[in-house]
Amino acid sequence: MTVAGLGLLCMASLATAQQRLKVEASNAGFKPKVVSLRRGETLRLVLTSADEEHCFAVDALRIEKRIVPGRPTEVDLSVEKAGTLPFYCCLEPGREDLRGRIVVTE
């Protein structure tokens, strides 16, 4: 393999690693509260719970996933329009601390 080929392989590995993000839900809120991605990019969220059952909902993307302690839940995000999309725990939708946002840039 050439040096250029190795460089491309390393870049591909970095890109794959950057396309996954762990989001933890707990009674203290989501961590992180802000998820960023580029328009058209696919980002896999690995949703976990630190304490009890929670939910991850994004109305604009028609996503609603239960998050059970000890069992990661994965969801792929791909957004074609720049902007900000709110997410929240659908089990306790009124709690402001269980809210966050997805920021989509060009």
Secondary structure, DSSP 8 states (H G I E B T S, - for coil): --HHHHHHHHHHHHHHHHTEEEEEEETTEEESSEEEEETT-EEEEEEEESSS-EEEEEGGGTEEEEEBTTB-EEEEEE-SS-EEEEEE-TTSTT-GGGEEEEEEE-
